[in-house]
Amino acid sequence: MTIQINDPWFESLYRTEFGANSSKFLEAIKSLLIEKNQREKRVIALLNQYKNTEISIGKIAENLNICREEVLELLSKHNIDFVDYSWEEEQRNVDAFLAERKSNARESI
């Protein structure tokens, strides 16, 4: 089998890493494509779980070993609506609400 490579970087990789062995080179490419396909399936499954409120953004990030921002990019890329807030931010909102309620209760006495 003859492989024609017109890119100098790929040509160098083909010769140095695979000893110009086309079978090894093609097998490596096949493995990479399979791995990419499996990861994409995993991403889709996790995003579907998120859409069904079965998993959080943090858990997706943990599962895929990526940061929250990358998960938000994935959600955006796949046109999935999301609310971007942290637990700390939500806790501050609850605390502010409770403080306001408490203040209003005092004023009405």
C-alpha positions as CSV (number, residue, x, y, z in Angstrom):
1,M,0.0,0.0,0.0
2,T,1.3,3.5,-0.9
3,I,0.4,6.5,1.2
4,Q,0.9,9.9,-0.3
5,I,1.3,12.6,2.4
6,N,1.5,16.2,1.3
7,D,2.0,17.8,4.7
8,P,5.6,18.0,6.0
9,W,4.6,17.5,9.6
10,F,2.6,14.4,8.9
11,E,5.3,13.1,6.6
12,S,7.9,13.5,9.4
13,L,5.5,11.8,11.9
14,Y,4.9,9.0,9.4
15,R,8.6,8.4,8.9
16,T,10.0,8.9,12.4
17,E,7.2,7.5,14.6
18,F,6.0,4.7,12.3
19,G,9.1,3.9,10.3
20,A,7.1,4.6,7.1
21,N,5.0,1.5,8.0
22,S,1.7,2.2,6.4
23,S,-0.1,-0.5,8.3
24,K,1.0,0.8,11.7
25,F,0.2,4.4,10.6
26,L,-3.3,3.6,9.5
27,E,-4.0,1.5,12.6
28,A,-2.9,4.5,14.8
29,I,-5.2,6.8,12.8
30,K,-8.1,4.2,13.1
31,S,-7.5,4.0,16.9
32,L,-7.6,7.8,17.2
33,L,-10.8,8.0,15.2
34,I,-12.5,5.3,17.3
35,E,-11.3,7.0,20.5
36,K,-12.7,10.4,19.3
37,N,-16.0,8.7,18.4
38,Q,-16.3,7.1,21.8
39,R,-15.6,10.4,23.5
40,E,-18.2,12.2,21.4
41,K,-20.8,9.5,22.3
42,R,-19.9,10.0,26.0
43,V,-20.2,13.8,25.7
44,I,-23.6,13.4,24.0
45,A,-24.8,11.0,26.7
46,L,-23.6,13.4,29.5
47,L,-25.2,16.4,27.8
48,N,-28.5,14.5,27.5
49,Q,-28.3,13.7,31.2
50,Y,-27.8,17.4,31.9
51,K,-30.9,18.2,29.7
52,N,-32.9,15.8,31.8
53,T,-31.6,17.4,35.0
54,E,-29.9,14.1,36.0
55,I,-26.4,15.6,36.2
56,S,-24.7,18.9,37.0
57,I,-22.3,20.9,35.0
58,G,-19.6,20.1,37.6
59,K,-20.2,16.4,37.3
60,I,-19.9,16.7,33.5
61,A,-16.6,18.5,33.9
62,E,-15.4,15.8,36.3
63,N,-16.5,13.0,34.0
64,L,-14.7,14.5,31.0
65,N,-11.8,15.8,33.0
66,I,-12.3,19.3,31.7
67,C,-13.1,22.7,33.4
68,R,-16.5,24.2,33.9
69,E,-15.9,26.7,31.1
70,E,-15.3,24.0,28.6
71,V,-18.6,22.3,29.6
72,L,-20.4,25.6,29.1
73,E,-18.8,25.8,25.6
74,L,-20.0,22.2,24.9
75,L,-23.5,23.1,26.1
76,S,-23.5,26.2,23.8
77,K,-22.1,24.3,20.9
78,H,-24.9,21.8,21.2
79,N,-27.6,24.5,21.7
80,I,-28.4,23.4,25.2
81,D,-29.7,26.1,27.5
82,F,-27.9,26.5,30.8
83,V,-27.9,28.6,33.9
84,D,-24.3,29.6,34.9
85,Y,-24.1,30.2,38.6
86,S,-22.1,28.8,41.4
87,W,-23.3,27.3,44.7
88,E,-21.7,30.2,46.5
89,E,-23.6,32.7,44.4
90,E,-26.9,30.9,45.1
91,Q,-26.1,30.8,48.8
92,R,-25.5,34.6,48.8
93,N,-28.9,35.1,47.0
94,V,-30.7,33.0,49.6
95,D,-28.9,34.8,52.5
96,A,-29.9,38.2,51.0
97,F,-33.5,37.1,50.6
98,L,-33.7,35.8,54.2
99,A,-32.0,39.0,55.5
100,E,-34.5,41.2,53.6
101,R,-37.4,39.1,54.9
102,K,-36.2,39.4,58.4
103,S,-35.8,43.2,58.0
104,N,-39.3,43.5,56.6
105,A,-40.7,41.5,59.4
106,R,-39.1,43.8,62.0
107,E,-40.4,46.9,60.2
108,S,-44.0,45.6,60.3
109,I,-43.9,45.2,64.1
